[in-house]
Amino acid sequence: MEFESFLVSLGTSAVIFVVLMLLFTWLSRRPGNVSVYYPNRILKGMDPWEGSSLTRNPFAWIREAFTSTEQDVVKLSGVDTAVYFVFLSTVLGIFALSALLLLPTLLPLSATDNSLKTSRNVTDTTSNGTFSQLDNLSMANITRRSSRLWAFLGAVYWVSLVTYFMLWKAYKHVAALRAEALMSSEEVLPEQYAILVRDIPSPPNGETQKEFVDSYFREIYPETFYRSLVVTENSKLARAEAVFAATSNRPMNKTGLLGLVGERVDSIDYYTKLINESVAKLEAEQRTVLAEKQQTAAVVFFTDRVTAALAAQSLHCQMVDKWTVTEAPEPRQLIWENLKIKFFSRIVRQYLIYFLVAITILFYMIPIAFVSAITTLGNLQKALPFIKPIVEIAFIRTILQSYLPQIALIVFLAMLPKFLMFLSKSEGIPSQSHAIRAASGKYFYFSVLNVFIGVTLAGSLFDNLKALEKKPNSIVTVLATSLPKNATFFLTYVALKFFVGYGLELSRIIPLIIFHLKKKYLCKTEAEVKEAWYPGDLSYATRVPSDMLILTITFCYSVIAPLILVFGVIYFGLGWLILRNQALKVYVPSYESYGRMWPHIHTRILAALFLFQLVMFGYLGAKLFVWATLLVPLIFISLIFGYVCRQKFYKGFEHTALEVACRGLKQRPDLEEVFRAYIPHSLSTHKGDDHQFKGAMSRYQDYAAISAA
Amino acid sequence: MEFESFLVSLGTSAVIFVVLMLLFTWLSRRPGNVSVYYPNRILKGMDPWEGSSLTRNPFAWIREAFTSTEQDVVKLSGVDTAVYFVFLSTVLGIFALSALLLLPTLLPLSATDNSLKTSRNVTDTTSNGTFSQLDNLSMANITRRSSRLWAFLGAVYWVSLVTYFMLWKAYKHVAALRAEALMSSEEVLPEQYAILVRDIPSPPNGETQKEFVDSYFREIYPETFYRSLVVTENSKLARAEAVFAATSNRPMNKTGLLGLVGERVDSIDYYTKLINESVAKLEAEQRTVLAEKQQTAAVVFFTDRVTAALAAQSLHCQMVDKWTVTEAPEPRQLIWENLKIKFFSRIVRQYLIYFLVAITILFYMIPIAFVSAITTLGNLQKALPFIKPIVEIAFIRTILQSYLPQIALIVFLAMLPKFLMFLSKSEGIPSQSHAIRAASGKYFYFSVLNVFIGVTLAGSLFDNLKALEKKPNSIVTVLATSLPKNATFFLTYVALKFFVGYGLELSRIIPLIIFHLKKKYLCKTEAEVKEAWYPGDLSYATRVPSDMLILTITFCYSVIAPLILVFGVIYFGLGWLILRNQALKVYVPSYESYGRMWPHIHTRILAALFLFQLVMFGYLGAKLFVWATLLVPLIFISLIFGYVCRQKFYKGFEHTALEVACRGLKQRPDLEEVFRAYIPHSLSTHKGDDHQFKGAMSRYQDYAAISAA
């Protein structure tokens, strides 16, 4: 790619960004769009244009984002979102501090050397036109064995030390955030009074599951045991309830909303009859479920937080595969259908799925090729003969033939996060947030291996296959020497990500269009309109791995082509700003895990740093710089740093520390409310929503609360 | 070795065994030796010749051993000893069941083949005289590619399946034993009411360490916290106390024992003065220690067992390296000087010591050679010139020259268990039993690698070094093909171990001689006489690894030379019988860990099985039997079996399960006694021994109890 075409691509992206910004400024001020641009505020019962926004300054949102404190984020969007901002600002700090030293030293050193010119003159055959002015600013332009390489070696140390420092600080900060939230005395968090018990053995003869659980825990905790909630198989009940909801809610709202006066009496009569029948059926079904479909899992409640925290960490049964306990997830996070899966079955599932994911990562091209083969025109015509006349038009035929494989690729890649999420849930994980962390980890390895290493190696690997055969240990070297050739590609990629990606994020063009279309043509009730604008959460499962990919790219190029640090700083800086706006005003968190995402993020940042150090070791080696061996201690320091962090911090994220659980909260909570927070909606009585519990109801109940407000 | 010389060696050993047995029968009935042959009974306050022994039937001890139940063993020698017998009987069961199938099938198959005869005729050069009649009964006599090898393949499966079955049964049994002992309602075990806290941070200004610990735990456990005992640096105090004990006890006993009437008044006066001075000094020192030398560790007491069990398993501080908790070891087991070692320092020490042990195992010949070099006569003469006249006598010179290296080897090997124990304690392990487990593990790997693999490979490895260079992956094959040559050597070794080893064990000739010598020439007080006959414990740190070596040898030869199964059965059968006698009558356990040794033993039995399967895979491969690959699934099954056992059982041994802690024991214990059981002797007041606590005092206090009784 020529330097000019790089500038053109950069310019185009920037223009798109500006256009999207302007669109945002215009659209977000229209009252009809308020539920798309300020849903979080609306749901929190706040005025959308609170405070200074009233002046309608088009850049007021920037000032608001900058002046918002971490406490605001915690209050409006939860600890997990605050932790995500710690991630963004930590990475921003790492790249800014790195750039501060690397740009003024490495760029001049590269620019004043002339390895590329010399080598192009000598062997023009290997050059494939990727060398441009940009490459003169990269390490590719440094002569082999040059003593200038000392500066690049030092730069690797600088970047690494900055990373260790920032990560250590961030881990401490996040731990404090988590502790503060967990020892909060403002809210009663039901999950702090409960534990999740799985693998309950069969009760002795004549006892029900519930009696068995109660007597077991009452014996161990005679004074602090409150009660238990045995998990029941109620998928059938949930379906029945959906039917009930469909028959009972819709017509009432219809009368209210659209006022179909003509048919009113008849339909009310009809639906009232239906409702009465449904209620009777539902109640009968509820009784059966409670009595007969008790499963081998239960939520057990205690009268105080310390006992629950103690119980969640302790071995109850001598045989580890019976009566296994964990901290209870929030009620809205529970994946009910996973709770019954047995101990060893969970382990087997986990390994099976690791295997499947490894296969997916390694051979993900194969199913795509397979799908492409099926979707070739010839095969399509056989399967769907009626498309034949269309296909025979030459123009359409050409387009289809050239795009079908790409469409297959896009569809497959779009399905990937869902597929990984499905796999993670199949492991038998009991909570939503945990499943999301698991899926996010899988997606990270997929994207680093396939996008980053894949793109880098794809071309060079086949060129160098013979060289590779000669010395099979040099995969790192091959990766390292291929990197500089792709520097421009990745610069463009990062720029595209922040200009177009964040432009779309801020402007919310797509959700806006979807909302208006749905509202106009599909939504028939108030609840459906709400569902149309309900924004969902930040979706960490895809957002974090995609940030991680940018992070990995920036790390790996930070010394080879230091210009990328500028792009990295912009990506994470702009990301921080725009997502701050989105977190405060748009997204509604769908769960709260009190920062349990952090150890996961931390490990992956370190993994990226580790890859960077390996690559630099390889590349300095490829430059025949013998002092590259000085990087070996650094690689070990990374491993030790990771080990120490894990030892020192991880357990505090896995469990609630007792010194945290025992503080705050002096008064005794309403235990009845704690208990009812865990009753699945389909099992609770339908006599009105009087059992609401702040901050912990299922999303369905969130809606109910909104309509009641 | 010829067959005849094998028989001679076996016969000699058997004769020694019979002589030792007769000696035992004769000596053990002499009243003067009663404290050597029945110390455990005496210390338990029982009649040494209780019940049927009174008839003085020389074989009464055998009947007594067989009729004793597991409960007797637990009562007289503790759970750990009972677990050791489970180990012996499990291995006995494995070998007996294996022999039942293998001897009648494999021996005829080997005897009727003629590979050895053929190969000796063909290539007499490789045969080095080790092939004898015995070898005709081994797998070495099976022709290559013979279909008879199917039987040997099946035998590997049979031995493995028998082992899985017996190990699973044993693990369950030991878990039940442990649970029963821990939920005992007969005794109050102080360690069940306490936890050990380490890594206590510095107290805030103006607070002492003790106030800090108290307030920290009182906040978390407002109702169940009893009190704390901060660990103090009192090595100086302990020394002072030793001086005190020396000055105060000795003369009093002297008067009582030997009746030195002439100097009586003077010495009493003198010593009384000394005692008074010492007491004053001691008390002053006690006050300083308690006030100023508080360390960063403490024992914290609770009012009930369940809270202590919960607390020991839970994270107290969010930063994992502060306020770390573990179950409290028994008071007599605490290694006080290790308690102050910090979290990360313990980790660093652990890795350092693993490294040191690996070095020791790999290069243990080097220090021996080094010591030998130093101890050659020439160097010795330089160092110790006065030995020159002795050395110049030709006869002594010859003997010394030929034995010095061997002596060095023997000294080094004798020092090894102590050295490994020293290393294990340096890891910062807080309890004696844990240190013993760690040392025992190290010794196991040392003995298997150096004795078994070392002896097997030593000769062949250098012969085959060229073959090895050609295919560097065939270390297993080399080991496998070298095994048959050494079968006779190991048969003799096992026989020597059980005949001479157990003969010495039962007859206790050496302790008897030492006791009589000490009593006659050294002991001046009643307490010293007791110390002279005090038998100590079973010393698992060396006993278990030495049994494990026999086990490994028997496993590895079980199919290659099935005769070894007979020897294995005798070793473990005789061991069971003789140690049953010793456990009931002789050894006094020095600690009780409630079977925590078992997971350690289990893993090592499995490791031996794993080595056996690998060796058989190699040897069947060396026999060019292609179906040897059928052993690959078996090797994986071993890994999975080990994983499942660890998952299912291990945590129950690491911690006290709550369902165990909550049962039994209805009445509230005397907490003051629980607390005082942990006060180091040198810090307790000297106003008499009124703070004794059954089963849990330090050994020093055990002595005191005896003299009081």
Interface residues (C-beta under 8 A of the other chain):
Chain A: A175 R178 A179 Y216 E219 I220 Y221 V306 A309 L310 A311 Q313 S314 L315 H316 C317 Q318 M319 V320 D321 W323 F343 F344 I347 V644 Q647 K648 F649 Y650 K651 G652 H655 T656 A657 L658 E659 V660 C662 R663
Chain B: A175 R178 A179 Y216 E219 I220 Y221 V306 A309 L310 A311 Q313 S314 L315 H316 C317 Q318 M319 V320 D321 W323 F343 F344 I347 V644 Q647 K648 F649 Y650 K651 G652 H655 T656 A657 L658 E659 V660 C662 R663
